[in-house]
Amino acid sequence: MEANIKQVKVKSNKEDNIEEKNFKVEETIAEQFLQLQNELNNSLRDLDLKTGPVEYIYNPLLYAFDPYEKYIRKYCTSTKELLFIGMNPGPFGMCQTGIPFGDPVCVRNFLQIEGIVNKPEIECPKREIRGFNSSRREQSGKRLWEFFENLCGTSEKFFEKALVLNFCPIAFMNSNGRNVTPAEIKDKELKIENSSNYYSSAFINVKMSQNVEFSQKECLFMDKAFFFAKEDLSVQEVPVGCVFVYNDDIIALGRNTVNETRNATRHAEINCIEDIVEYSKKNNLDYNQVFQETWVYVTVEPCIMCAAALYDLKIKRIVYGCKNDRFGGQTVFDVAGVMTVMSNNL
């Protein structure tokens, strides 16, 4: 994504004459991002969040904005392919440094950032803010940044394609300093979620909008899948459609036929898998090789059963339209991760 261009008016006084000129100024991605973050801060500040178990509220993007701004200006300079999102600040990480998963040692050594950290308006005696002088390690941040350091070598290499953020920038604590998650604040959860959702979507538009475009041909593949999903709906099946693409050609397409066949396994993906086996036989092809070069376009995230089948067949890539919050083979149960561990132990 290119930097935005905005008009700035500047007045100058020359020999008692006021001149007004327009200048074009480039607004970088980092500046767009920081502006959105400030808007989110203002939105959350207007909410009365001290409720239920919450006694203390920390927003490190207010009292530790200096290192956070350095983080954004240093690493948020281009569109990203990967966005890692945490829930909200931890007491020994972002609360201390202002940076997501901001274990002080990792921020100083791997991210190479330090800055001014002040105090929250009301400080919890059991969760003092000591900034980069904090001696406590944030274990989740330590694991995260050490993993990426081992994987990429340098922070610059990691941030070429990725960025790490938090969904909600505020930390909530009870009277004993225990972390309270936004989900525990029942009467305020929706307001927090709505504000954070709105700005998270805006962040993604800034950071990732150019990296999620489909080609015209890929759109046609997904349109075909949706056609079969609509057909499912018309005959009172669970509306899921999919197409299997090999060498840029559709070689199998289908929909759920569970009710029609009274067979709980007749999901769209399973029906297509059987069609590909037949296709391979008719064309004297090794179906194992065909599956390994096949892309799947499906309207809904494959269920655990179908995801396991597709993973076992080594399907090249799966593109789905929306998550499956009830049975998703990634959202609900990490099929690929479990099967990888199992295969490594055999």
Secondary structure, 3 states (H helix, E strand, C coil): CCCEEEEEEEEEEECCEEEEEEEEEEECHHHHHHHHHHHHHHHHHCCCCCCCCCCEEECHHHHCHHHHHHHHHHHCCCCCCEEEEECCCCCCCHHHHCCCCCCHHHHHHCCCCCCCCCCCCCCCCCCCCCHHHCCCCCHHHHHHHHHHHHHHCCHHHHHCCEEEEECCCCEEECCCCCEECHHHCHHHHHHHHHHHHHHHHHHHHHHHHHHCCCCHHHHHHHHHHHHHHHHHHHCCCCCCEEEEEECCEEEEEEECCHHHHCCCCCCHHHHHHHHHHHHHHHCCCCHHHHHHCEEEEEEECCEHHHHHHHHHCCCCEEEEEECCCCCECCCCCCHHHHHHHHHHHC
